[in-house]
């Protein structure tokens, strides 16, 4: 176990958990680069054959999201094989991340069910207006 009591106390007080050293190099650089590529595809024009259609559109809280969107606040299905960014699956199933999650929630890896893995982003053109999925951590 490498989380300390002050980490648990911080989470219980402010509902944000920041685990120092969890996401280090080379993971950080690889995930940032993949995120940039994914975001470029998600924001591509409707005629672009590489456009990633699985996004969360600004102004709509729940699926289905419109395909004729003006802006996005998230990218979905990061582990989909057609996205061709295996680094997301590699990180999501990495021993370091899984061990940390198990320690935080007091579970074993056999108890885990890995599901949603989305990329939340700041819209470029339209202010974000939903009341959830937003922390003021930058």
The first five atom37 places (N, CA, C, CB, O) and aatype in JSON, in Angstrom:
{
  "aatype": [20, 20, 20, 20, 20, 20, 20, 20, 20, 20, 20, 20, 20, 20, 20, 20, 20, 20, 20, 20, 20, 20, 20, 20, 20, 20, 20, 20, 20, 20, 20, 20, 20, 20, 20, 20, 20, 20, 20, 20, 20, 20, 20, 20, 20, 20, 20, 20, 20, 20, 20, 20, 20, 20, 20, 20, 20, 20, 20, 20, 20, 20, 20, 20, 20, 20, 20, 20, 20, 20, 20, 20, 20, 20, 20, 20, 20, 20, 20, 20, 20, 20, 20, 20, 20, 20, 20, 20, 20, 20, 20, 20, 20, 20, 20, 20, 20, 20, 20, 20, 20, 20, 20, 20, 20, 20, 20, 20, 20, 20, 20, 20, 20, 20, 20, 20, 20, 20, 20, 20, 20, 20, 20, 20, 20, 20, 20, 20, 20, 20, 20, 20, 20, 20, 20, 20, 20, 20],
  "atom_mask": [
    [1, 1, 1, 1, 1],
    [1, 1, 1, 1, 1],
    [1, 1, 1, 1, 1],
    [1, 1, 1, 1, 1],
    [1, 1, 1, 1, 1],
    [1, 1, 1, 1, 1],
    [1, 1, 1, 1, 1],
    [1, 1, 1, 1, 1],
    [1, 1, 1, 1, 1],
    [1, 1, 1, 1, 1],
    [1, 1, 1, 1, 1],
    [1, 1, 1, 1, 1],
    [1, 1, 1, 1, 1],
    [1, 1, 1, 1, 1],
    [1, 1, 1, 1, 1],
    [1, 1, 1, 1, 1],
    [1, 1, 1, 1, 1],
    [1, 1, 1, 1, 1],
    [1, 1, 1, 1, 1],
    [1, 1, 1, 1, 1],
    [1, 1, 1, 1, 1],
    [1, 1, 1, 1, 1],
    [1, 1, 1, 1, 1],
    [1, 1, 1, 1, 1],
    [1, 1, 1, 1, 1],
    [1, 1, 1, 1, 1],
    [1, 1, 1, 1, 1],
    [1, 1, 1, 1, 1],
    [1, 1, 1, 1, 1],
    [1, 1, 1, 1, 1],
    [1, 1, 1, 1, 1],
    [1, 1, 1, 1, 1],
    [1, 1, 1, 1, 1],
    [1, 1, 1, 1, 1],
    [1, 1, 1, 1, 1],
    [1, 1, 1, 1, 1],
    [1, 1, 1, 1, 1],
    [1, 1, 1, 1, 1],
    [1, 1, 1, 1, 1],
    [1, 1, 1, 1, 1],
    [1, 1, 1, 1, 1],
    [1, 1, 1, 1, 1],
    [1, 1, 1, 1, 1],
    [1, 1, 1, 1, 1],
    [1, 1, 1, 1, 1],
    [1, 1, 1, 1, 1],
    [1, 1, 1, 1, 1],
    [1, 1, 1, 1, 1],
    [1, 1, 1, 1, 1],
    [1, 1, 1, 1, 1],
    [1, 1, 1, 1, 1],
    [1, 1, 1, 1, 1],
    [1, 1, 1, 1, 1],
    [1, 1, 1, 1, 1],
    [1, 1, 1, 1, 1],
    [1, 1, 1, 1, 1],
    [1, 1, 1, 1, 1],
    [1, 1, 1, 1, 1],
    [1, 1, 1, 1, 1],
    [1, 1, 1, 1, 1],
    [1, 1, 1, 1, 1],
    [1, 1, 1, 1, 1],
    [1, 1, 1, 1, 1],
    [1, 1, 1, 1, 1],
    [1, 1, 1, 1, 1],
    [1, 1, 1, 1, 1],
    [1, 1, 1, 1, 1],
    [1, 1, 1, 1, 1],
    [1, 1, 1, 1, 1],
    [1, 1, 1, 1, 1],
    [1, 1, 1, 1, 1],
    [1, 1, 1, 1, 1],
    [1, 1, 1, 1, 1],
    [1, 1, 1, 1, 1],
    [1, 1, 1, 1, 1],
    [1, 1, 1, 1, 1],
    [1, 1, 1, 1, 1],
    [1, 1, 1, 1, 1],
    [1, 1, 1, 1, 1],
    [1, 1, 1, 1, 1],
    [1, 1, 1, 1, 1],
    [1, 1, 1, 1, 1],
    [1, 1, 1, 1, 1],
    [1, 1, 1, 1, 1],
    [1, 1, 1, 1, 1],
    [1, 1, 1, 1, 1],
    [1, 1, 1, 1, 1],
    [1, 1, 1, 1, 1],
    [1, 1, 1, 1, 1],
    [1, 1, 1, 1, 1],
    [1, 1, 1, 1, 1],
    [1, 1, 1, 1, 1],
    [1, 1, 1, 1, 1],
    [1, 1, 1, 1, 1],
    [1, 1, 1, 1, 1],
    [1, 1, 1, 1, 1],
    [1, 1, 1, 1, 1],
    [1, 1, 1, 1, 1],
    [1, 1, 1, 1, 1],
    [1, 1, 1, 1, 1],
    [1, 1, 1, 1, 1],
    [1, 1, 1, 1, 1],
    [1, 1, 1, 1, 1],
    [1, 1, 1, 1, 1],
    [1, 1, 1, 1, 1],
    [1, 1, 1, 1, 1],
    [1, 1, 1, 1, 1],
    [1, 1, 1, 1, 1],
    [1, 1, 1, 1, 1],
    [1, 1, 1, 1, 1],
    [1, 1, 1, 1, 1],
    [1, 1, 1, 1, 1],
    [1, 1, 1, 1, 1],
    [1, 1, 1, 1, 1],
    [1, 1, 1, 1, 1],
    [1, 1, 1, 1, 1],
    [1, 1, 1, 1, 1],
    [1, 1, 1, 1, 1],
    [1, 1, 1, 1, 1],
    [1, 1, 1, 1, 1],
    [1, 1, 1, 1, 1],
    [1, 1, 1, 1, 1],
    [1, 1, 1, 1, 1],
    [1, 1, 1, 1, 1],
    [1, 1, 1, 1, 1],
    [1, 1, 1, 1, 1],
    [1, 1, 1, 1, 1],
    [1, 1, 1, 1, 1],
    [1, 1, 1, 1, 1],
    [1, 1, 1, 1, 1],
    [1, 1, 1, 1, 1],
    [1, 1, 1, 1, 1],
    [1, 1, 1, 1, 1],
    [1, 1, 1, 1, 1],
    [1, 1, 1, 1, 1],
    [1, 1, 1, 1, 1],
    [1, 1, 1, 1, 1],
    [1, 1, 1, 1, 1]
  ],
  "atom_positions": [
    [[0.84, -1.19, 0.0], [0.0, 0.0, 0.0], [0.87, 1.24, 0.0], [-0.95, 0.01, 1.22], [1.8, 1.36, 0.81]],
    [[0.58, 2.14, -0.9], [1.41, 3.34, -0.95], [0.61, 4.62, -0.77], [2.15, 3.39, -2.26], [1.18, 5.71, -0.86]],
    [[-0.7, 4.51, -0.53], [-1.5, 5.69, -0.2], [-1.42, 5.92, 1.3], [-2.98, 5.52, -0.67], [-1.42, 4.98, 2.09]],
    [[-1.35, 7.18, 1.67], [-1.23, 7.47, 3.1], [-2.56, 7.96, 3.67], [-0.13, 8.53, 3.34], [-3.5, 8.23, 2.92]],
    [[-2.63, 8.06, 4.99], [-3.86, 8.49, 5.65], [-4.26, 9.91, 5.24], [-3.69, 8.42, 7.16], [-5.45, 10.22, 5.2]],
    [[-3.28, 10.77, 4.94], [-3.62, 12.14, 4.55], [-4.33, 12.16, 3.2], [-2.35, 13.01, 4.5], [-5.15, 13.04, 2.94]],
    [[-4.02, 11.2, 2.34], [-4.71, 11.09, 1.04], [-6.18, 10.76, 1.27], [-4.05, 10.02, 0.15], [-7.06, 11.39, 0.67]],
    [[-6.45, 9.8, 2.11], [-7.84, 9.43, 2.41], [-8.57, 10.58, 3.07], [-7.88, 8.19, 3.32], [-9.73, 10.83, 2.76]],
    [[-7.91, 11.29, 3.97], [-8.52, 12.44, 4.62], [-8.85, 13.53, 3.61], [-7.6, 12.99, 5.71], [-9.92, 14.13, 3.67]],
    [[-7.94, 13.79, 2.68], [-8.16, 14.8, 1.65], [-9.39, 14.44, 0.82], [-6.93, 14.93, 0.74], [-10.22, 15.3, 0.54]],
    [[-9.51, 13.18, 0.44], [-10.65, 12.74, -0.35], [-11.95, 12.91, 0.43], [-10.47, 11.29, -0.78], [-12.96, 13.34, -0.13]],
    [[-11.95, 12.57, 1.69], [-13.17, 12.67, 2.48], [-13.58, 14.12, 2.71], [-12.99, 11.98, 3.82], [-14.76, 14.39, 2.93]],
    [[-12.64, 15.06, 2.65], [-12.97, 16.47, 2.88], [-13.4, 17.21, 1.62], [-11.79, 17.16, 3.48], [-14.3, 18.04, 1.67]],
    [[-12.76, 16.92, 0.48], [-13.04, 17.71, -0.73], [-13.52, 16.9, -1.91], [-11.82, 18.46, -1.12], [-13.76, 17.46, -2.98]],
    [[-13.67, 15.6, -1.76], [-14.2, 14.72, -2.82], [-13.34, 14.68, -4.08], [-15.58, 15.15, -3.18], [-13.84, 14.35, -5.15]],
    [[-12.1, 15.01, -3.97], [-11.16, 14.9, -5.08], [-9.96, 14.13, -4.58], [-10.74, 16.32, -5.63], [-9.42, 14.42, -3.51]],
    [[-9.56, 13.16, -5.34], [-8.42, 12.36, -4.94], [-7.33, 12.52, -5.99], [-8.81, 10.87, -4.77], [-7.52, 12.16, -7.15]],
    [[-6.23, 13.05, -5.58], [-5.07, 13.19, -6.46], [-3.97, 12.31, -5.89], [-4.6, 14.7, -6.57], [-3.49, 12.53, -4.78]],
    [[-3.58, 11.31, -6.65], [-2.57, 10.37, -6.2], [-1.25, 10.75, -6.85], [-2.97, 8.89, -6.54], [-1.02, 10.48, -8.03]],
    [[-0.39, 11.37, -6.07], [0.91, 11.8, -6.58], [1.72, 10.59, -7.05], [1.7, 12.57, -5.49], [1.79, 9.58, -6.36]],
    [[2.31, 10.71, -8.23], [3.18, 9.67, -8.75], [2.48, 8.53, -9.45], [3.97, 9.13, -7.66], [3.14, 7.63, -9.96]],
    [[1.16, 8.55, -9.49], [0.45, 7.45, -10.15], [0.68, 7.49, -11.66], [-1.05, 7.53, -9.84], [0.98, 6.46, -12.26]],
    [[0.55, 8.64, -12.24], [0.69, 8.78, -13.69], [2.03, 9.46, -13.98], [-0.49, 9.61, -14.3], [2.14, 10.68, -13.99]],
    [[3.03, 8.64, -14.21], [4.37, 9.17, -14.43], [4.82, 8.87, -15.86], [5.36, 8.58, -13.41], [4.07, 8.31, -16.66]],
    [[6.04, 9.25, -16.16], [6.58, 8.99, -17.49], [6.93, 7.5, -17.6], [7.84, 9.87, -17.77], [7.32, 6.9, -16.61]],
    [[6.8, 6.92, -18.76], [6.41, 7.52, -20.04], [4.91, 7.57, -20.27], [7.05, 6.76, -21.15], [4.45, 8.06, -21.3]],
    [[4.12, 7.05, -19.3], [2.67, 7.05, -19.46], [2.12, 8.43, -19.78], [2.01, 6.53, -18.22], [1.32, 8.59, -20.71]],
    [[2.53, 9.42, -19.01], [1.96, 10.75, -19.13], [2.11, 11.31, -20.54], [2.61, 11.69, -18.14], [1.15, 11.79, -21.13]],
    [[3.3, 11.24, -21.08], [3.55, 11.75, -22.44], [2.73, 10.98, -23.47], [5.05, 11.67, -22.78], [2.11, 11.58, -24.35]],
    [[2.73, 9.66, -23.37], [2.01, 8.84, -24.34], [0.5, 9.1, -24.29], [2.28, 7.36, -24.09], [-0.15, 9.18, -25.33]],
    [[-0.05, 9.25, -23.09], [-1.48, 9.52, -22.96], [-1.84, 10.91, -23.45], [-1.92, 9.36, -21.51], [-2.89, 11.1, -24.07]],
    [[-0.98, 11.89, -23.19], [-1.23, 13.24, -23.71], [-1.22, 13.26, -25.23], [-0.19, 14.23, -23.17], [-2.09, 13.87, -25.86]],
    [[-0.25, 12.6, -25.83], [-0.17, 12.56, -27.29], [-1.39, 11.85, -27.89], [1.12, 11.85, -27.74], [-1.96, 12.33, -28.87]],
    [[-1.77, 10.74, -27.31], [-2.96, 10.02, -27.79], [-4.22, 10.87, -27.62], [-3.12, 8.67, -27.05], [-5.09, 10.87, -28.49]],
    [[-4.32, 11.58, -26.51], [-5.48, 12.44, -26.27], [-5.57, 13.54, -27.31], [-5.4, 13.07, -24.87], [-6.66, 13.86, -27.78]],
    [[-4.45, 14.11, -27.68], [-4.44, 15.15, -28.72], [-4.92, 14.59, -30.06], [-3.03, 15.75, -28.88], [-5.71, 15.23, -30.76]],
    [[-4.45, 13.4, -30.41], [-4.87, 12.78, -31.67], [-6.36, 12.47, -31.65], [-4.06, 11.49, -31.94], [-7.07, 12.71, -32.63]],
    [[-6.84, 11.94, -30.54], [-8.27, 11.6, -30.41], [-9.13, 12.86, -30.48], [-8.53, 10.85, -29.08], [-10.15, 12.88, -31.16]],
    [[-8.7, 13.89, -29.8], [-9.47, 15.14, -29.8], [-9.51, 15.76, -31.2], [-8.86, 16.14, -28.81], [-10.54, 16.3, -31.61]],
    [[-8.42, 15.67, -31.92], [-8.41, 16.17, -33.3], [-9.41, 15.41, -34.16], [-6.99, 16.05, -33.91], [-10.12, 16.01, -34.96]],
    [[-9.47, 14.11, -34.0], [-10.44, 13.31, -34.76], [-11.87, 13.63, -34.33], [-10.16, 11.81, -34.57], [-12.77, 13.69, -35.16]],
    [[-12.08, 13.83, -33.03], [-13.43, 14.1, -32.53], [-13.94, 15.46, -33.0], [-13.44, 14.04, -31.0], [-15.14, 15.64, -33.19]],
    [[-13.04, 16.4, -33.19], [-13.43, 17.74, -33.62], [-13.35, 17.93, -35.13], [-12.56, 18.77, -32.95], [-13.64, 19.02, -35.64]],
    [[-12.98, 16.91, -35.84], [-12.87, 17.01, -37.3], [-14.24, 17.28, -37.92], [-12.27, 15.71, -37.9], [-15.28, 16.97, -37.33]],
    [[-14.23, 17.86, -39.09], [-15.46, 18.18, -39.8], [-16.21, 16.93, -40.23], [-15.16, 19.04, -41.01], [-15.63, 15.84, -40.3]],
    [[-17.5, 17.08, -40.53], [-18.33, 15.93, -40.87], [-17.89, 15.18, -42.13], [-19.75, 16.38, -41.04], [-18.24, 14.02, -42.31]],
    [[-17.15, 15.84, -42.98], [-16.7, 15.19, -44.22], [-15.38, 14.45, -44.06], [-16.57, 16.22, -45.33], [-14.96, 13.71, -44.95]],
    [[-14.72, 14.65, -42.94], [-13.42, 14.01, -42.7], [-13.63, 12.52, -42.44], [-12.68, 14.68, -41.51], [-14.37, 12.17, -41.51]],
    [[-13.0, 11.64, -43.23], [-13.21, 10.2, -43.03], [-12.65, 9.67, -41.7], [-12.58, 9.44, -44.18], [-13.03, 8.59, -41.27]],
    [[-11.76, 10.42, -41.06], [-11.19, 9.99, -39.79], [-11.97, 10.52, -38.58], [-9.77, 10.45, -39.7], [-11.62, 10.22, -37.44]],
    [[-13.02, 11.29, -38.83], [-13.8, 11.88, -37.73], [-14.31, 10.78, -36.79], [-14.99, 12.7, -38.28], [-14.88, 9.79, -37.23]],
    [[-14.09, 11.0, -35.49], [-14.58, 10.06, -34.48], [-15.96, 10.52, -34.06], [-13.61, 9.97, -33.24], [-16.12, 11.62, -33.53]],
    [[-16.96, 9.69, -34.28], [-18.34, 10.11, -34.07], [-18.84, 9.92, -32.65], [-19.23, 9.36, -35.0], [-19.9, 10.43, -32.3]],
    [[-18.09, 9.21, -31.82], [-18.54, 8.93, -30.46], [-18.09, 10.03, -29.5], [-18.01, 7.55, -29.99], [-17.05, 9.92, -28.85]],
    [[-18.89, 11.07, -29.45], [-18.56, 12.22, -28.61], [-19.76, 12.62, -27.77], [-18.09, 13.4, -29.49], [-20.88, 12.18, -27.99]],
    [[-19.49, 13.47, -26.8], [-20.54, 14.06, -25.97], [-20.68, 15.52, -26.41], [-20.22, 13.94, -24.42], [-19.74, 16.31, -26.28]],
    [[-21.84, 15.85, -26.93], [-22.06, 17.16, -27.52], [-22.47, 18.19, -26.47], [-23.14, 17.08, -28.6], [-23.22, 17.9, -25.55]],
    [[-21.95, 19.39, -26.63], [-22.31, 20.49, -25.73], [-23.8, 20.74, -25.84], [-21.5, 21.78, -26.07], [-24.37, 20.74, -26.93]],
    [[-24.42, 20.97, -24.68], [-25.85, 21.26, -24.65], [-26.73, 20.04, -24.43], [-26.25, 21.92, -25.93], [-27.94, 20.17, -24.24]],
    [[-26.12, 18.86, -24.44], [-26.89, 17.63, -24.23], [-26.19, 16.82, -23.14], [-27.03, 16.79, -25.55], [-24.99, 16.55, -23.22]],
    [[-26.97, 16.45, -22.15], [-26.4, 15.77, -21.0], [-26.28, 14.26, -21.19], [-27.22, 16.05, -19.78], [-25.32, 13.65, -20.72]],
    [[-27.25, 13.65, -21.86], [-27.28, 12.2, -21.98], [-27.39, 11.77, -23.44], [-28.44, 11.62, -21.18], [-27.88, 12.53, -24.27]],
    [[-26.93, 10.56, -23.76], [-27.09, 10.04, -25.12], [-28.56, 9.87, -25.46], [-26.35, 8.69, -25.29], [-29.39, 9.8, -24.56]],
    [[-28.89, 9.81, -26.72], [-27.96, 9.9, -27.85], [-27.53, 11.34, -28.1], [-28.6, 9.31, -29.12], [-28.31, 12.28, -27.91]],
    [[-26.3, 11.49, -28.53], [-25.77, 12.81, -28.82], [-25.91, 13.1, -30.31], [-24.3, 12.93, -28.37], [-25.77, 12.19, -31.13]],
    [[-26.19, 14.34, -30.66], [-26.39, 14.67, -32.08], [-25.11, 14.51, -32.89], [-26.91, 16.09, -32.21], [-24.01, 14.75, -32.39]],
    [[-25.25, 14.11, -34.12], [-24.09, 13.97, -35.0], [-23.72, 15.3, -35.65], [-24.35, 12.91, -36.07], [-22.6, 15.48, -36.12]],
    [[-24.66, 16.23, -35.68], [-24.4, 17.56, -36.26], [-24.09, 18.56, -35.15], [-25.63, 18.04, -37.1], [-24.72, 19.61, -35.04]],
    [[-23.14, 18.22, -34.34], [-22.8, 19.01, -33.15], [-22.0, 20.25, -33.49], [-22.03, 18.15, -32.16], [-21.28, 20.3, -34.49]],
    [[-22.13, 21.27, -32.63], [-21.33, 22.49, -32.78], [-20.04, 22.4, -31.98], [-22.14, 23.71, -32.33], [-19.02, 22.97, -32.37]],
    [[-20.08, 21.69, -30.88], [-18.91, 21.57, -30.02], [-19.08, 20.33, -29.14], [-18.7, 22.86, -29.16], [-20.18, 19.78, -29.05]],
    [[-18.01, 19.91, -28.51], [-18.07, 18.71, -27.68], [-17.51, 18.99, -26.29], [-17.29, 17.57, -28.35], [-16.73, 19.92, -26.09]],
    [[-17.92, 18.16, -25.34], [-17.36, 18.22, -23.99], [-16.76, 16.89, -23.57], [-18.43, 18.65, -23.0], [-16.27, 16.74, -22.45]],
    [[-16.79, 15.92, -24.48], [-16.2, 14.63, -24.16], [-16.06, 13.74, -25.38], [-17.01, 13.93, -23.12], [-16.76, 13.9, -26.38]],
    [[-15.15, 12.8, -25.27], [-14.95, 11.79, -26.31], [-15.19, 10.43, -25.66], [-13.5, 11.88, -26.95], [-14.66, 10.14, -24.59]],
    [[-15.99, 9.62, -26.31], [-16.37, 8.32, -25.77], [-15.61, 7.18, -26.45], [-17.88, 8.1, -25.92], [-15.0, 7.35, -27.51]],
    [[-15.68, 6.01, -25.82], [-15.16, 4.76, -26.38], [-13.65, 4.83, -26.68], [-15.92, 4.42, -27.65], [-13.21, 4.46, -27.76]],
    [[-12.89, 5.29, -25.7], [-11.45, 5.43, -25.9], [-10.75, 4.09, -26.13], [-10.84, 6.11, -24.71], [-9.65, 4.06, -26.68]],
    [[-11.38, 3.0, -25.71], [-10.73, 1.7, -25.89], [-11.24, 0.96, -27.14], [-10.97, 0.85, -24.67], [-10.86, -0.19, -27.37]],
    [[-12.07, 1.61, -27.93], [-12.6, 0.98, -29.14], [-11.45, 0.7, -30.11], [-13.69, 1.88, -29.8], [-10.64, 1.59, -30.36]],
    [[-11.36, -0.5, -30.66], [-10.25, -0.82, -31.55], [-10.16, 0.07, -32.79], [-10.35, -2.24, -31.99], [-9.06, 0.31, -33.29]],
    [[-11.29, 0.57, -33.28], [-11.25, 1.43, -34.46], [-10.62, 2.79, -34.2], [-12.64, 1.62, -34.99], [-10.22, 3.49, -35.14]],
    [[-10.52, 3.16, -32.95], [-9.86, 4.42, -32.62], [-8.35, 4.27, -32.8], [-10.19, 4.85, -31.17], [-7.65, 5.25, -33.04]],
    [[-7.86, 3.06, -32.68], [-6.45, 2.74, -32.91], [-5.52, 3.48, -31.95], [-6.07, 3.08, -34.34], [-4.47, 3.99, -32.35]],
    [[-5.92, 3.53, -30.69], [-5.09, 4.15, -29.64], [-5.0, 3.17, -28.47], [-5.69, 5.54, -29.17], [-5.64, 3.38, -27.44]],
    [[-4.21, 2.11, -28.6], [-4.16, 1.08, -27.56], [-3.6, 1.56, -26.22], [-3.34, -0.07, -28.05], [-3.75, 0.87, -25.21]],
    [[-2.97, 2.71, -26.19], [-2.4, 3.22, -24.94], [-3.48, 3.4, -23.87], [-1.68, 4.55, -25.19], [-3.2, 3.24, -22.68]],
    [[-4.71, 3.73, -24.27], [-5.78, 3.92, -23.29], [-6.12, 2.6, -22.58], [-7.04, 4.49, -23.97], [-6.26, 2.57, -21.36]],
    [[-6.24, 1.53, -23.34], [-6.49, 0.22, -22.74], [-5.29, -0.22, -21.9], [-6.79, -0.82, -23.84], [-5.46, -0.78, -20.82]],
    [[-4.1, 0.03, -22.41], [-2.89, -0.34, -21.67], [-2.85, 0.35, -20.3], [-1.64, 0.02, -22.48], [-2.51, -0.28, -19.3]],
    [[-3.19, 1.63, -20.27], [-3.17, 2.36, -19.0], [-4.31, 1.89, -18.09], [-3.29, 3.88, -19.25], [-4.1, 1.66, -16.9]],
    [[-5.49, 1.75, -18.66], [-6.68, 1.4, -17.87], [-6.52, 0.04, -17.2], [-7.91, 1.39, -18.76], [-7.11, -0.2, -16.15]],
    [[-5.73, -0.84, -17.79], [-5.53, -2.17, -17.23], [-4.12, -2.34, -16.66], [-5.78, -3.22, -18.29], [-3.69, -3.47, -16.39]],
    [[-3.4, -1.26, -16.47], [-2.03, -1.35, -15.97], [-2.03, -1.81, -14.5], [-1.31, 0.01, -16.11], [-2.92, -1.43, -13.73]],
    [[-1.06, -2.61, -14.12], [-0.99, -3.09, -12.73], [-0.95, -1.96, -11.71], [0.24, -3.96, -12.56], [-1.55, -2.08, -10.64]],
    [[-0.27, -0.88, -12.02], [-0.16, 0.23, -11.06], [-1.52, 0.89, -10.83], [0.85, 1.27, -11.57], [-1.88, 1.16, -9.69]],
    [[-2.26, 1.14, -11.89], [-3.58, 1.76, -11.75], [-4.55, 0.81, -11.04], [-4.15, 2.16, -13.12], [-5.27, 1.22, -10.12]],
    [[-4.56, -0.45, -11.44], [-5.48, -1.41, -10.83], [-5.18, -1.59, -9.35], [-5.39, -2.75, -11.55], [-6.1, -1.66, -8.54]],
    [[-3.91, -1.66, -8.98], [-3.55, -1.8, -7.57], [-3.99, -0.59, -6.77], [-2.03, -2.01, -7.41], [-4.46, -0.72, -5.64]],
    [[-3.85, 0.59, -7.35], [-4.25, 1.82, -6.67], [-5.76, 1.85, -6.46], [-3.8, 3.06, -7.47], [-6.24, 2.17, -5.37]],
    [[-6.51, 1.52, -7.5], [-7.97, 1.5, -7.39], [-8.4, 0.49, -6.33], [-8.61, 1.15, -8.75], [-9.26, 0.78, -5.5]],
    [[-7.81, -0.67, -6.35], [-8.16, -1.7, -5.36], [-7.88, -1.21, -3.94], [-7.38, -3.0, -5.63], [-8.65, -1.46, -3.02]],
    [[-6.77, -0.51, -3.77], [-6.45, 0.01, -2.45], [-7.44, 1.07, -2.01], [-5.03, 0.58, -2.43], [-7.87, 1.09, -0.86]],
    [[-7.81, 1.94, -2.91], [-8.74, 3.03, -2.57], [-10.11, 2.49, -2.17], [-8.88, 3.99, -3.77], [-10.7, 2.94, -1.18]],
    [[-10.62, 1.53, -2.94], [-11.98, 1.06, -2.67], [-12.01, -0.21, -1.82], [-12.69, 0.8, -3.97], [-13.08, -0.7, -1.47]],
    [[-10.84, -0.74, -1.48], [-10.8, -1.91, -0.62], [-11.32, -3.16, -1.29], [-11.57, -1.67, 0.62], [-12.08, -3.92, -0.69]],
    [[-10.92, -3.38, -2.53], [-11.4, -4.53, -3.3], [-10.21, -5.27, -3.9], [-12.39, -4.08, -4.41], [-9.08, -4.79, -3.88]],
    [[-10.49, -6.44, -4.45], [-9.47, -7.15, -5.2], [-9.71, -6.92, -6.69], [-9.48, -8.69, -4.87], [-10.78, -6.44, -7.08]],
    [[-8.72, -7.25, -7.51], [-8.89, -7.06, -8.95], [-10.02, -7.91, -9.5], [-7.6, -7.4, -9.67], [-10.67, -7.52, -10.47]],
    [[-10.27, -9.04, -8.89], [-11.38, -9.9, -9.34], [-12.74, -9.24, -9.1], [-11.33, -11.25, -8.62], [-13.72, -9.59, -9.75]],
    [[-12.79, -8.29, -8.16], [-14.04, -7.59, -7.86], [-14.33, -6.45, -8.85], [-13.99, -7.04, -6.44], [-15.46, -5.96, -8.91]],
    [[-13.33, -6.04, -9.61], [-13.47, -4.88, -10.48], [-14.22, -5.23, -11.76], [-12.11, -4.29, -10.83], [-14.12, -6.34, -12.27]],
    [[-14.96, -4.26, -12.25], [-15.59, -4.34, -13.56], [-15.25, -3.04, -14.27], [-17.15, -4.57, -13.45], [-15.77, -1.98, -13.92]],
    [[-14.4, -3.13, -15.26], [-13.95, -1.93, -15.96], [-14.97, -1.54, -17.01], [-12.56, -2.15, -16.6], [-15.35, -2.34, -17.87]],
    [[-15.41, -0.3, -16.92], [-16.42, 0.17, -17.87], [-16.0, 1.49, -18.48], [-17.78, 0.3, -17.18], [-14.91, 1.6, -19.04]],
    [[-16.84, 2.48, -18.38], [-16.65, 3.76, -19.06], [-15.24, 4.32, -18.93], [-17.63, 4.76, -18.53], [-14.68, 4.41, -17.84]],
    [[-14.7, 4.69, -20.05], [-13.41, 5.36, -20.08], [-13.53, 6.44, -21.15], [-12.21, 4.35, -20.38], [-13.29, 6.19, -22.33]],
    [[-13.9, 7.63, -20.72], [-14.12, 8.75, -21.62], [-13.07, 9.83, -21.4], [-15.52, 9.32, -21.43], [-12.41, 9.86, -20.36]],
    [[-12.93, 10.69, -22.35], [-12.04, 11.84, -22.26], [-12.9, 13.09, -22.16], [-11.06, 11.91, -23.49], [-13.57, 13.46, -23.12]],
    [[-12.89, 13.74, -21.0], [-13.66, 14.97, -20.82], [-12.78, 16.14, -21.22], [-14.16, 15.12, -19.36], [-11.62, 16.23, -20.82]],
    [[-13.33, 17.05, -22.02], [-12.55, 18.16, -22.57], [-13.31, 19.48, -22.4], [-12.23, 17.92, -24.06], [-14.52, 19.49, -22.17]],
    [[-12.59, 20.55, -22.51], [-13.21, 21.88, -22.5], [-13.71, 22.19, -23.91], [-12.22, 22.96, -22.01], [-12.94, 22.1, -24.86]],
    [[-14.96, 22.56, -24.04], [-15.45, 22.98, -25.36], [-14.67, 24.2, -25.84], [-16.97, 23.3, -25.3], [-14.2, 25.0, -25.03]],
    [[-14.54, 24.34, -27.15], [-13.8, 25.49, -27.71], [-14.69, 26.68, -28.01], [-13.09, 25.07, -28.97], [-14.26, 27.83, -27.89]],
    [[-15.94, 26.41, -28.41], [-16.79, 27.49, -28.91], [-17.96, 27.85, -28.0], [-17.32, 27.13, -30.24], [-18.36, 29.01, -27.94]],
    [[-18.49, 26.88, -27.31], [-19.7, 27.08, -26.52], [-19.38, 26.8, -25.06], [-20.86, 26.15, -27.02], [-18.78, 25.76, -24.75]],
    [[-19.74, 27.68, -24.15], [-19.45, 27.43, -22.73], [-20.1, 26.15, -22.25], [-19.92, 28.6, -21.88], [-21.23, 25.82, -22.62]],
    [[-19.38, 25.44, -21.43], [-19.9, 24.22, -20.82], [-21.03, 24.61, -19.88], [-18.78, 23.42, -20.07], [-20.85, 25.5, -19.04]],
    [[-22.19, 23.97, -19.99], [-23.35, 24.42, -19.22], [-24.0, 23.34, -18.37], [-24.36, 24.98, -20.14], [-25.01, 23.6, -17.72]],
    [[-23.46, 22.15, -18.36], [-24.04, 21.1, -17.54], [-23.55, 21.23, -16.11], [-23.7, 19.7, -18.1], [-22.47, 21.77, -15.86]],
    [[-24.35, 20.73, -15.18], [-24.02, 20.92, -13.77], [-23.23, 19.76, -13.18], [-25.28, 21.13, -12.97], [-22.97, 19.75, -11.97]],
    [[-22.85, 18.8, -13.96], [-22.13, 17.66, -13.44], [-20.96, 17.34, -14.36], [-23.05, 16.44, -13.28], [-20.83, 17.92, -15.44]],
    [[-20.11, 16.43, -13.94], [-18.9, 16.04, -14.67], [-17.93, 17.19, -14.83], [-19.27, 15.5, -16.04], [-17.18, 17.25, -15.81]],
    [[-17.93, 18.09, -13.87], [-17.0, 19.21, -13.97], [-16.39, 19.48, -12.62], [-17.7, 20.45, -14.5], [-17.09, 19.68, -11.63]],
    [[-15.1, 19.49, -12.59], [-14.36, 19.91, -11.41], [-13.54, 21.11, -11.84], [-13.46, 18.76, -10.84], [-13.15, 21.22, -13.0]],
    [[-13.27, 21.97, -10.94], [-12.47, 23.15, -11.26], [-10.99, 22.88, -11.01], [-12.94, 24.36, -10.44], [-10.26, 23.76, -10.54]],
    [[-10.57, 21.69, -11.32], [-9.16, 21.33, -11.18], [-8.54, 21.46, -12.56], [-8.99, 19.87, -10.59], [-9.0, 20.85, -13.52]],
    [[-7.51, 22.24, -12.65], [-6.83, 22.45, -13.94], [-5.35, 22.27, -13.77], [-7.13, 23.84, -14.5], [-4.6, 22.4, -14.74]]
  ]
}
